[in-house]
């Protein structure tokens, strides 16, 4: 039987930085499955331990489709993109993933590594020409993944500012009113619909043209699926990577010996990226899931039709899985982590993100070995992720 629990407001109050959140640690130890109230007024079960989070992400009893369609529980009363790959369950999800995975898989990401390294160098050349202190977000961590995704998708680079604003809206929990989020999603989907029409008429050598032509046993992506997938690519392929890159650089510069280690020993960068991804508590929310039957997590019974939030950022600090989890140890062998999710919805662009993070840090360590923080970052607030909006640096 469920034990009575105090209903907590979620998300928790904002804290600057990416270090471990005390609320997550408290819940892992004392109430690993606890009921919370979301901004919409609906309630959900918040899950914080590694084993439970993995189960929620992998077990088909926890449905994404039920969380995005119909009248079920919601984070906020905003557009949910029900045709998105992120909102689908198998077999629909499996069909969509088969259609798009070849364009984003590890092999494709590795073929892009050289171009990404060159782009990182070009951006740092431009950054070095700026007076210091300079903003690493505006000059490096934002334009690198934005250029990569624009070129990959076939979106004009000049539209980057619009895409950036839309991305902030998509990630909002409490930062913007629901009506503004809905309006931004409508603007974005309208823009992408026009882009899809242009690519249908004049295909190019880009991902969007490939998605338009993609088939699975004669089945094409529908128009709504195409547009929703483009939204996911822009929000995940650009927004998530940009936020993570800024956050990882902040963590490195927050204690200069961390950055100095990578300057001295750049061979450590691939493993260091994995440890940084594990440590950084970037994600303070999660895509909602709804149970399709009664389930039990850590002794708590969850009824059919209830919402569940599985916190990967908390799971990555579970003491039962990671020794000394609150220590950021860049000499640690690459840890297995849940920063890219788990199960059917494991991030299809994970390897592309890894390549960008690795090449960005390698370029920084090579080109700007004396890089250091030049002031406190400004932090984004009210979003599903914590990340610097500005990152003042000098060298």
Buried (B, 14 or more C-beta within 10 A) or exposed (E): EEEEEEEBEBBBEBBBBBBBBEBBBEBBEEBBBBBBEBBBEBBBBBBBBBBBBBBBBBBEBBBBBBBBBEEBBBBBBBBBBBBBBBBBBEEBBEBBBEBBEEBBBEEBBEEBBEEBBEBBBBBBEEBEEEEEBBBBBBBBBBBBBBBBBBBBBBBEEEBBEBBBEBBBBBBBBBBBEBEEBBBBBEBBBEBBBEBBEEBBEEBEEBBBBBBBEBEBEEEBBEBBBBBBBBBBBBBBBBBBBBBBBBBBBBBBBBEEEBBBBBBEEBEBBBBBBBBBBBBBBBBBBBBBBBBBEEBEBBEBEBEEBBBBBBBBBBBBBBBEBBEEBEEBBBEBEEBEBBBBBBBBBEBBBBBBBBBBBBBBBBBBBBBBEEBEBBEEBBBBEBBBBBBBBBBBBBB
